[in-house]
Amino acid sequence: MDDQTRIELEAAAFRTLRDHLMEKRTDVQNIDMMNLAGFCRNCLSRWYQEAANERGIEMDKNEAREIFYGMTMDEWKANYQTDASAEKKADFQKAFAENVGTDKA
């Protein structure tokens, strides 16, 4: 497989993941994703923002998040985010520190 085809396939898979989380699995909470997989929608949006910034494209955190939420973060929270238990919050702190680090908060 040539590099361009590989890049196109990877991009298609990534778009499918983004759309799946945005449209089909709004019930999946970020805290659960982070606790189980070590990443969440916010991580995906940060990676996207970092890639854009590395290429000289100005993009802030809120712009990148709208790409992964399909709406503002406040709208997403109001429509889909549920309360998390104290146990999930504690697990999240550990998962965040292990997978993201404190400098990315």
N, C-alpha and C positions, 0 to 999 in steps of 0.2 A: 504494500500500500504506500502511495506517495504521501509526502508530508501535508500537502494541501488537503487531500481527502481525509487524512487523519484529523486535521484541525477542524474541518467541516463537520465530521462525525462527532468529535468531542463537543463542539459548539451546539450541535443539535441535541445531544444528550443533556447538556447543561441547561438549555432552554426548556427541555421537557421537565427536568427536575424543578426548575423555577416555576413553571406553569402548574405543575402538579401541586406544589406547596401553596401556590397563590390561589388556585381555583378549585382544586379537588379535595385538598386536605387542610382546609382552614381550621378543622377541629384539632389538628396536631399543634400542640403548644411548643413554643420555642424552648421553654425550660425542660420539657421532656426530651426534645431533640438533643439539647446540649448534654443532659444527664446521660442519655443512652449512646449518642454518637460522637459527642465532643464538638459539635458544631450546630448552628441554627440559622435561621433566615438572616439574622444580624451578621453572622460570620460571612455568609455568602455575599451579602451586600458590601461588607467591608473589603472582602477579597476583590470584588468588582471595582470598588472605588480605588483601592490601591493599584490595581492593574491600569485603570484609567489615568490616575495621577502619574504613574511611572512612564506613561506614554505622552505626558504633557497635557492631558485633558483635565481641566479643572472640574472637579466633582466633589461635593461635600457629602457628609454622612447622610443627611436627609434626602438628598437627590438619589443616592445609591439605594437607600432603603425603599423609596417609592418604587424603584424598579423591581424589587423583590416582594413587595407587599401589594403592589397595584393600587396603592393609596397612601396617604400619609400614615405615619406611625400612630398618631393619635386616633385616626379613623380605625385603623386595624385593632388597636387596643379596645376601643369602644365596641366594635362589632364582634370580635373573636376571642380576645384574651380572657382567660378565666383566672380566678384566684388560685394560687399555689399553696400547698401545705408548707408548714415550717420545715418538714423533712425534705421536701423537694427543693426548697430554697437553700438549705444547707448543702444538699448534694450539688446544686448548681454552683455554689461558691467554690467547691472543690473542683468540679469539672471545668469551670471557667479558668481557674488558676492553672490547672494542668494543661489545658488545650489552647487557651488564648493568652493568658498572662495578665498581670495587673496593669501593664502599660497600655492596654487596648480598651480599657473600660470606656 
